[in-house]
Amino acid sequence: MIFNYHDKNQMENLDAEIQKLIEENKSFIERNYLQIRTQYLNSYNLPELDPIRYEICKCLFVGCYQAAITLSNHLLENSLKTFLIYHDLINKKTSSVELFYGEMKISSNKFNDKNLNETIDMIFNCGLIDDNQKIKLHEFRNNYRNAFSHADKKKTFGSEKTGFTTVGLKNGEIIVKGTHETNKAEMLITQGIFQAIKAENESISYFTYIDSIVRHVINKLDELKKTKT
C-alpha cells in the first residue's frame, strides 16, 4: 500500500497501526524489562561488544526472542575471540601506539579463524573461566549456536515430542482416525511455532548467562593486568 500523507483516512489508518504496534511492544517491555534491566543499564565499557549487548536487550524488550538468541550466539563468539586477543596482548611489551596496534593485528589474526569449540577451550586454558563454565558454554554451543545458526532441528529440539490427531470423513461427518506422537524435529509444519516458543522460554536465561560470562572474563582480565604492571 502506498500512503498518501494528505489523505486523512490513510493517515488515521497509519496512526492506528503504529499505536497497535506500540501497545504490543509495551506488553513485551512490561514483561521483560526487569529481567534484563541490569544487563541493559550496565555497559561492558568495550565498544567491541556493547552494541551487541544493547541490541540483544532491545530484541528482548519487543519480544524478538529468536533474534535475541542468534545475537547472543554472536556475543558469545565475538567476546571469546576479543578476550583471547586481549589476553595475548597482556604479555606483550609495547612502547608506542604503533607497536601496540601492530601487536593487536598479530593477535587478531592469531584467533580470527578459530571456531567456537576451540575458543571455549582456549579461554578455559587461559584460566579465564572455570570447568563448570566451560561445560555450560559447550552445552550452549551445541543447543543454541549450532542449532539456531545451522538450522539443525535435531539439536534445537533434541528428543522433545509432540502429538497430533488425524481425521477423516465418514458418511459426511468428520471422525477422529487416531492420535500419534512424533519428534518435534521431524514435524516440519509446526517447527516454526515450536522454535518461537522455545526461544521465548529460553532466550532471556541464555543471554543473561552469556552476559555473566562476559563480565566475569572482563574482571579476570583486569585482575591479570594488575599483576603485570
Beta strands, then each sheet from edge to edge (+ up, - down):
strand 1: 161-170
strand 2: 173-183
sheet 1: 1+ 2-
end
